């Protein structure tokens, strides 16, 4: 098992929004450096396009971290592939792979917060079609230096080369999923490693979906060891379970309340929290 | 006067193409670190999308350099704005500005080598219209956190915010020009600092064009101190002028011969070289 940390580069501290964004990003790079020194396996940066987060160009933060670390793997968590150009995204992570001597990974997803769609001129109605097409192109670029490809949402490629090529071949690409069964099945069919985002709800409820992933993968002929599963979840470490829960719950409840308001979810209760 | 170095991150050494791309990029970051230590003012990375260069995602290399340097300014040289999305480009350089505590700059241009156009689905017929429109949007994003804009080559923005915001306000944006008079005039009218690329030909021939820039700027009402001029040119340092010329000319002639073949230029002679 590998253990890592994901960050969305929040633009504020718990107490205040007054922290300087430059200091905040600098501290984040120092945190990644520290994570490398204590032996964590991986550090991921999310992608958002809103005032609250500083991670719209996540690969840039990872590039800075690559220059300060030696062992830790560096990944998107997740890159909003639906709203990106797979050519540019591959170029960035291939460059990250060179900068880090082969420590880059990508987790790509459809995007959980939706502000990237209007910003880059895509329609939410195409939410899944965009992702399917762009994933196809991204995997094509990973496999072939010269790319022949055409689709609906991006100009065709007629043999153009995409450079630089990464040091790792293939560059690891994970599929980031939420709770949509179709996404788990897609990852299995493609034989891609699966990263499950559990940002609320009980982990055990995801078990049938992981089984669906493994079944779809096996039926498509992929070897079991290729069908890796990762979990992105909220975490907090303290001396005892009770201490951790007491320290963590207030901030967690406030964060869930804020997301819940935007997405029409129910809020978090301490009883529900303790049960999971 | 400020002095700096630009690199295109060539994928090969003079002797061989066999160098590892990861080692080459690593050495480049070390060179930027060294340039910072000896007190150079600025380091720039170009943008190409071909096998010979490793700089397609130039901002990534600059981000790695930001984490290893303290004083030196870091810039694109040039970013091919015509084929880029100004939103993504601004996000990257704003992030670079945060990572470097306010040392980012951008030099944006129409692009000298043209492989970016088919790769990103743009037409060479739109060479100048693309640049004019994207420059307008880029400056709009620099000026306003929430952007209202519409154009021909990119979906409209109807008040979306572009984040993160850079530490420097305004983030320095230079206009990179070759030999086109219209480009010099445009930079003057907009009051943008000018970066003149002299990759062949005699520097003194550019004087009338620089005068054109300054006249256009003055007429548009910009203060003279705002109308800064930079030169990007080939350079080589040795103990004496003759030594420098003898060591530099063979490689220069070979490089010019290679570009000349592609673009239908004349090659370089030693007599012409010594005269400039």
Interface residues (C-beta under 8 A of the other chain):
Chain A: X11 X20 X21 X22 X24 X25 X26 X29 X49 X50 X51 X53 X54 X56 X57 X59 X60 X61 X63 X64 X65 X66 X67 X68 X85 X87 X88 X91 X92 X94 X95 X96 X97 X98 X99 X101 X102 X115 X118 X119 X120 X121 X122 X154 X155 X156 X157 X158 X160 X161 X162 X163 X164 X165 X167
Chain B: X11 X20 X21 X22 X24 X25 X26 X29 X49 X50 X51 X53 X54 X56 X57 X59 X60 X61 X63 X64 X65 X66 X67 X68 X85 X87 X88 X91 X92 X94 X95 X96 X97 X98 X99 X101 X102 X115 X118 X119 X120 X121 X154 X155 X156 X157 X158 X160 X161 X162 X163 X164 X165 X167
